[in-house]
Amino acid sequence: MAVKISEKFVSGFVPASEIGKITPEIEAAHQKVLDKSGEGADFLGWRDLPVDYDRNEFERIIATAERIKKSCDVFVVIGIGGSYLGARAALEFIKSPSYNSLKKDTPDVYFTGNSISSSALADLLAICEGRDVCVNVVSKSGTTTEPAVAFRIFRDLLVEKYGKEEAAKRIFATTDKARGALKGLSDRMGYETFVIPDDIGGRYSVLTAVGLLPLAVAGIDVRAMMKGAETAREELLFNRDVATNACLRYAAYRNALYRDGKVTEILVSYEPAAQMFCEWWKQLYGESEGKDGRGLLPDSVIFSTDLHSLGQYIQEGLRNIFETVLKINRSSDTVVIPNDPENVDGLNFLAGRELSWVNDNAMTATLFAHNDGGVPNVVLEVEDRSEASFGYLVYFFELACAVSGYTLGVNPFNQPGVEAYKKNMFALLGKPGYEDMREKLEARMK
């Protein structure tokens, strides 16, 4: 289950002496996580979450998911950023990006409230037409524009379809335990609620009710997922040895590369099922590190697909990039390439081979090519796409992010810059209290 790090394709760019130099800083950053002495320590709740979570709520999540499975065809999750990315990443990684199209005995799961596109919302409303619907709104405050607007629309839809009393039984709110507009509304209307812990930020919240409820509805074994995260905690959190702890070693390499001018990190996977995991990873690292004029720019690709779009740039473009390859060692399925008697495409030399074997060789070929093009590659190997592996991966990257952020010299748990666009948007939309700001912005538009 463990994540293993392969240094074959990065060690030529980062001498052992450089890792040796940065090791004391990694150790000091790790210590800040261990003793909760760093900036933002109030948001370290994810650190012990795999062993220190509300067991009663966890069981209630599983029981509620069973009720939801019996009462709806479509389960709509409303949230933005960390309020949906982790859940969607897990759903697609463990099940399939085609989950909603596959035959199954669980509801379709759709995610909305993560944009302000009328077309996207209209499409989902059309999908829900004539089907039984339940809604999970995920928001700490209940006032973030994108999910709040979507929730208004779906709340009206449910009330119109089922009436107020039945609609309330189909709405589930994941929010603050005691305060906020959504919590107040839920208490008044009788919605069942689940808690976003005070000490866990959105991008670290996938292993809380934020992710667990929709995943349990989709039939994912959330107990196994938590067990995977627990194993990661046992193996990674208390191992202070940078030489043997793959998590700390990854943090060391990415910081050493950053100091050498490699300011963009590209997360690579050869499985389309990992695309939304890459999106979750991008938020985790982008919000955690991108501040105070510092931080690696997180990007992602799915190979071999993106070798035919971004491959040229990665091979020969600006040399300020490195890749982190997420290698999944065992495919979930077996597809064998058939023989063609006419050999029209000239590929009979592959007849009888499993497609996963071809994929693995494509990865190796690309690693050599990109190394030859001057691009370092850190390879992280995980066994499979199981629940336990996903839980382990989440904890691995969360811990590495915290250590890396402290090594960079930033607070990995705040995101002050996110508020800038929100304030401007509130002003331009005419929200009360933002009149002066609106006047200034409109003057700039002339």
N, C-alpha and C positions, 0 to 999 in steps of 0.2 A: 504493500500500500504506500510505502514511503516514496517521497519525491527524491529522485537521484539526480545529481548534477554531473554532467560530462563537460570536461574542460578542454577537450582535444581541439576544439575550433575557436577557442578564445585565448588559450595560454600563450600562443605565439604573438599576441598583441599586448598582453599584460604579463610582464615578467613576474616570476615568483617574488622577486624583491619588492615589487610594487604592492603586492598583496600583503607582504610582510610589513611594509610601511603603514598601510591603512588599517591593519588588524587591530591596533590599540584603539583606534577611533570606533571601529565596529563593536569592539568589546564594551567601550564606554557607552555607546548608544544602546546596546543590548541591556546593559545594566540599568539604564533609565527606564526601560520597559519592566525589568524585573522588580525594581524597588519603587516604581511609580514616581520618579523624581524629575521627569522631564516636563516640558510645556505640554499642556493639554492632557495631563494625567487623569483628569476627571472623566475622560472618554476612553479609558482603557478597559471598559467592561467586557469587550470582546475577548480579552486575553484569557479570562477564566470561564467564559461562557460555556464551553463544552462540558464542564463539570459543575458549574454553578449557575443553573438556570431554574426557573420556576417549574417544578415537576407537575404541579397541579394544572397550570396553564397548558403545559405541553400535552398532557392527557386530554385536556378540554379541546385543544386544537385538533387532535386526532379524532375525537368523538364528533366534533362539529363538522369536520371534513367528511365523515361518513354520512351525516345527515344531508350535507350539501350534495353529495353524489347521488342521493336518492331523489332530490327535489329539483334538480335543474339539468338542462342540456348544455347551458353556456355559463361559465363562471368568468365574470368580468373583473379584472384587477385594475384599480384606478390608482395611479401613482407616478411619480417622476423621479429620475435619478436613482438613488439607493432604495427608493420605495418600490421599485419594480425590477431594476436591472439584475439583481442577484437571483430573484425568483425565476425570471425568464432565462437567465444563463443556465441555471440548474435544470429547468424543464427541458431545454433543448440539448444540453450536454448529456443528461442521463437518459432521456426518452428519445427525442428527435426534433429537429427543426420542423418536421412535417407532422408533429404530434396531433394537431387538430384535424388532419386529413386521414389519419390512420384509423383502422378499426380498433375499438377499445370499449371498455365498460365504465369509463370515467368521462366527466364532462369535458367539452372543449374549454380551453383556457385562453382568453384574450386579454391583452394589456392595452390600456388607454390612459388618457390624462397625462401623457408624456410629450405631447405637442399641442399646438393650437390650430391644427389643420382641420377645417370643416369637412374636407373630403374624407380624411381618415376616420373621423368620428361618424360621419354619415354611412360609410361602408360598414362599420361595426354595428350600427343601429339596424342596417338592412340584414346583416347576418343574424341578429337576434330576433328578427320579426318571425312570429309564429312559433317561437321556442321558449321554453321555460328558462328564466334567467335569475342568477344570484349575483350579488355585487360585493366585492371587498374593496373598500376605500382605504388607502394607506397614506396617512399624513399626520405628522406630529402636531401641526397647528390647525390644519383644516382650512387655511387661508391662502395657500400657494395657488396662484392663478390657474395653472394648467389642470391639475387634478380637481380643483374646486369647481371649475366650469363643467368638466366632464361629469362630476358627481351630481351636480344640479340636474343635468340632462337625464342621467340614468335613474336618479331618484324619482323624477317626474314620470319617467317611462314605467317604473315599477308600480308607482301609486295608481297611475291610470290603468295599468293592466290588471293589478291584483287588489287594489284598494289599500288604504293606509295601514291597516292592521297586518294584512298578509305581506305587504311590501316590507314592513319593518322586520319581519322574520327572514327576509331574503337579503337583508343588508348587514354586512359585517364590517366593523370599523377597527382598523389597527392604528392606534394613536397613543397620545400621552396618557399616562395612567390617571391623571387627576385634573389636568387643565387644558385649555385650548378650545377653539370654536367647535372642532369636530367632536371632542369628548363631551362638551356640553350638549350638542345636538343629539348625540347618541344616547345620552342619559334621558333626555326629554322624550325621544321617540322610541326608546326601548330596543335599540340596535345592540346585538351582542358585540362586545368589544374585547380586543386583545392589546397587549401593551408593547409599545416601543420603549425599551429601557432608557432612562435618563443618561446613563453613562456609555451609551453606544451610538455613535454617529450613523447617519443613513447608509453611507457606503460600506460600513462594517456590519450591517444589520441582517444579512441574508440568513444567518442561523438563528434569528429571533422569529417571532410570529410574522414579521414582515415577509419572510420567505417561506416559513414552514407551513402556513395555512394553505396558500395556493398549491404548494408542492404536494401536500398530503391529499388535497382534492384531486390532483392528477395521478394519484396512486403511487407516488414515490415514497420509498421507505425512509422516513425522516429520522427514525431511530438509528438506522445504519449511517446516515449522513452525520448525525451528531457523534456517533462512535468514531467515525473517520477523523473528525475534528479533534476529538479527545485524544486519539492516538498521536496526531500531529503535535498537540500541546505537550504530551509526555515526551516525545522524541526531540522536539525543537526548542521549546521555551527554556528548558533548564540545562541544555547543552551549551556551555559557554565556549566550546572549542571551535574556532573559526575553521580549523582544518578539517573537522569531521561533520560539522553542522551545515548541511546543504543550503539551508535558509540564510544563515549568516554569510556563507561563502557567496551566494548569489548577490546579497546586498553589497559585499565587498567588491565584487567584479563590476557591478553597475556604477558604483561610486568612483572606482578607479578609472573606468572608461569615460565617465562624465568629466573627470578632471583632465583627461587627455583630449578633450574636445569632442567626444562622442555624445552629443547633447540630445539625440533622439533615439529612443528605444522602441523597436518594433517587435511586438509579440506575434510569433508565427505559430500557426497550427496547420496541420495537413488534414484536419477533419472539419467539414462545414458545421458540424454539431457544436463546435467550440466558438463559433462566431460571436454569439452573445456573451460568452464567458470573456472574450477579448474586450467587449464593450464594458462589462463590469470592471475588468482590470484597468481599463483606461480611466474610468471615473475614480477608482481607488487611488491610483498613482497620480493622476492629474490634479485632483483636488487636494491630495495630501502633500504633494511636493511643489506644486507650481505657485510659489509666492515669494515675496521679498526679492524679486528679480532673479530667482534661482529655479532649478528643477529640470529634470529630464522631460522632454515632450513624449508622452506615450502614444504610440500608434499601433496598428495591427493589420495583419494580412492573413488570408486563408490561401495556402498553397495546395495544389499547383495552380488553382484558379488565378490568383493575383500575380503569378509569374508572367502571365500574359497581359498584365496591365502595368504593374509597378516594378516588374522584374528588371527592366532596363535601367530604371533609376537606381534601384538598389545595387545593381551590378557595377554601374559606371557613373553614378551621379555624385553629388557632394558627399565627401567622406566624413560626415559628422554623425553617422548612424552606426548602431549595432543591433543585432537581432537576438532575441531570446526565443528559443524554439521549444514549444510545449509538445513533446513527443508522447503519444499515447501508444503504449507497447502492444496492447492486444485489441484488435478490432472486435466490435460487437457482432459483426455478421461476416459470413463467408460468401464471396462471389468469385467463381472460377471463370477465367477467360476461355471461351470455347475455341475449337479448331475450325478454320474456314477452309474447305477443300480447294477453293480457288485462290486463297491467300491474297485477296484483292488489296488489302491494306499493308501487306508485307509484315504482319505481326504474328505469324504462326510460331515464331520463336518464343512467344509468350503463352501459347496454348497450354492449358492445364495449370497455369500459375494462378495463385490467388491474387486478387486485385490489391489486397493489403500489402503483399510482397512488393508489387510494383510501386505502391505509394511509399514504402520504406526506402526503396532504392532511389526514387525521385528526391526524397529528402536528403539522402547522403550525397547525391550528385549536386544538389543545390548548395549544400554546406561547403563542399569543396570549391564550387564556382564562386560563391560569395566571399569565401576566405581569400581566394586568388584575386578577387576584385577589391580587397582591402576592407572587408566587413567582418568584424569579430562576431562570433556566434556562441552564446551560452545555451547549452542544451539541458532542459529539465525533463526528466522522464517520469511518467506516471503509469501505473499498471494498466488501467482500463477506464471506462466511463461509468463506473458504478457509483452508487450513492456514497459509499465510504471514501472512494477516491476523490469525489467532488468535495466532500467535507474536509479532507486532508489538504487539498489544493487551496481551498479558501483560507484556511488557517495559515498555511505556508506563505501565501502572498500577503496576508494581513500583517503577519509578524515581520516579514521582510520589508514591508512598506514602512512600518513604524521605525524599525532600526535604520533603514535607509534615510528616512526623513530626518531623524535626529542627527545622523552623520552629515547630512547636507546643512544642518544648522537651522532647520525650520520646525515649526510646530506641525506635526503630521495629522492633527485632529481638528483643525479649524479650516474655514473656507471663506474668509472675509470678502474675497473678490466676487463671490457668487451673488452677493447682495446688490452689486452695482447695477446690473441690468434690471433686476427686479424693481429697484427704486425708480429708475428711468421709465420702465414700463408702467408702473402705477401712476406716475406723473402724467404720461402721455394719454393714458386711458381715462384720466380724470378722477382718480381716487381722491376722496376728501382728505385734506391735510397735506396734499402735495402740490398745491396751487402755485407756490413760488417756483418750485422746481420745474413745473410744466411751462411756466412763462419763459424761463431761461432756456429750456430746451427748444421751445418753438421759435425763440429768437435765433437760435443757432441754425435752425432749419431754413431760414429765409435766405 
